Amino acid sequence: MNSNKAIAFFSGFPDRRFTDEIAARLEKELPVRRCIVFITTCPVDYQQNDEDSAGMHGMFVEYGIGFERFCVVDARMDPADAQKWAREADCFFLMGGGVCAEQMQLMRDKGIYDIVRDGPGMVLGVSAGSMNMGKTTVDWTGDWEPLEPYEGLGFADITVISHFDYGDTGRLRFMKAVSMERPVCAMEDESAIFIRNGKVDIIGMIHKVENGNIGLFTEEDVRL
């Protein structure tokens, strides 16, 4: 894996815009913005993928950091085209809104998994996308029990669960159940973890859930 690779984990942006602090960091990390490749979690929801990728690119445009070209990888795209786009990408954005495992399978089916993981392009992830970027991914269906853990992209030795909210009792129960097996990096919306050259920076509020107990997640909790 490319140890100099720039990475950013996001939970979510309910207002569909970056915070000023996150946008400023992205501008610094992405001086070259020729091409960004969005990768869906919903491979056959084509209309939604087009709308979501355009809207997410618009979040960059709002801050004057738009890209010259962008695309969304879903089931429509031929593997050769996906690989061409991936090799030219300055940035990958792993989208959310669907099933984590389907995004991982899509990258393998299109032959871009290794390019995303090992290539020079910065990797951003939001919600399910950020959950896939850790060493271990644990998803759920909305029921009480977590699904079987699987190996993520491994950009950091953490297990991310997004959208932390004390008022969301179902998700909180899920996080606590997962934490009995492994510590959970529980991200509130509008929070971020940036990693470059072994340096970790946290923006916003992130919690550490371990053995059912909730505390504060810090830069020292990120193992690379």
N, C-alpha and C positions, 0 to 999 in steps of 0.2 A: 504494500500500500504506500502511496505517496505521502511521506511524512510532512511535506511542506504544503499539502493541500489545505485550502481554506474551506471551512465547514461552518454552517449555521443551522441550529435547531430552533424552530418556532413552534408555539402551541397553536395560535390562531389570532386572527385580527377581525373581531366582530364588526368593526366599522369599515372593513374592507379598505384599510389604509395602514401603511407602516406608521409606527411612532416616529417622531422627529429623530430620536436617538438611534433607532434601528436604521432608518434611512441614511443617516450620516455615516454610520458604520459600513453600510453596503456600498456607498459611494467610494469610500476609502478602499474597500476590499476588491472592488470591481472597476479598476481604471479603464479596462478594455471591455467594451460592451457591444460586441458585434453580433453575438448569437446566444440566446437562452433557449433551452429545451425543457419544456414542462412534461412531466410523466404522471399519468393519471393513476388513480386507484380504482377507476370504473371503466375498464377497457372498452365496453360496448355502448356507453352512454355518450354518443358522439356530439349531440347538440349541447349537452351540459359541458362536455370537455371543451368545446370551442368557446362557449360563453365564459367558462371559468378561467381558461388560459388567457383569453383576451382581457378579462377583468383583472387577473393577477399581474399581467404585464402593465396594465394601466396603473397599478400601484407604484411601479417604478417610474412610469412616465410622469406621474403627479409630482415627483421630486426631481425631475430633470435627469433621471438616470435610466431612461429607457434603452432598449437594445435595438440594433438595426433590423434584426430578424428574430422571429420566434416561431415555435411550432409546439404542438402537443403530440406526444407519442401515445397512441391507443391502438386498439385492434385493427383499425383501418390501415395503419402504416406498414408498408413492406419492410421486412427486416433490413434489407440493403439500404433503404432510405433512412431508416432509424439509425443505422450505424454511421452513415455519412453525416447526418445532423449531429450525432453524438461526438464524432471526431472533431467537428468544427465548433463545438460549444465552448463558450467561455464560462457558462454557468448552467447547472442543472437545477430544476426546482421540482422536488418530489411533492406532489399535490396530496391533499387530504380528501375527506368526504366519502370514502368508501372503505373497502376491506384491505387491510395491510398486505395480506398474503398475495392478493391479486396483483398488486403493484410489483412485488418482488418477482412473481412468475412472469409478468409482462416484460420486465427487463431481461429476463433470461430468454424468453421466447423471441425477442427482437434482437438478441445478441449484443446488448449494450450494458449488461451487468458489470463486466470487468472494466469497460470504459468509464462508467460512472464512478466505480469504486477506486480505480487506479489511475485514471487519466488526470490531466492538469486542471480541468474545469472545477470551479468552486461548486459545492453542493449545498443547496438549501433544502430544508424540509419543513412542512407545516402539518400539524395534526398527525394523521396516519403516516405521512411522509417522514416526519421527524422520528416517529416511533420505529420506522424501518432503518434508521441511520445508526442506532445503537448496536451494541454487541448482541443483545437478546431482545426479541420483539414478543410482546404478549398482547394479543388483541382480545376483544370480546364482542358478543353479539347483542349486548343489551340485557342479557340474562345475568344471573348472579355469578356464574362460574366463568373464570377466564378460560380462553382457548389454550391449546397446547403451545408452549413457547417454541420459537424457532430462531435460527441464527439470522441476525440482521446484517447490514453492511459493515458494521464493526468500526465506525469512525471513532467511537469512544466506548469504553467498557461500562456502559450505563444502560438501564432499561427505562425508556422514556414513556410516560403516559401524559397525554395532553389534556387541556381544558379543566385543570384543577379548579374546583369551586366547592366550598363547604356546603352550599345549598343543593348540590347535585348528589343526593344520597346514594343513588345507584352507582354512579361512577366512583364515589368515595369508597363504597363497599368493595368494588372491583379493585381499586388501588390497594386497599388494605389486604385483600386476599392475595394479590400478587406479592406484596411486601413480606409475606410470611416465608416466601421462598428466596427472594432477592430484594435488595434495596430498590426503591422506585424513585426516579427523578420525575416529580409531578409538577408540570409546568402550568402556571396560570396563563391566560390569554394576554397577548402583548408582551410576553417575556421572550428572551432569546439566550442561547448559548453560542458564542462565537469561539472557534478554535483555529489557530494558525501557528505553525512552527512550535507546537507543544505548549503554546500559551492559551489559557482559557479565560474568557471574559463573560460574565453574566449580566444581562440587562433585565430589569423587572424582577418579579417575585417568583421564585421556584422553591418547592418544598421537597424534603426528603422523607419518604415514607418507608419505615423499616420495622418489621415485626409488628405491624399495625399501629405504630406510633408515628406522629407527624412532627417533623422538625424543619429546620432551614437547610436547604441544599446550597452548597458553596462551591467555589472553583476547586477546592481541594477534594471534593467528592467525585470529580471527573477523572477517571483513570484512562490514560491513553495507551 
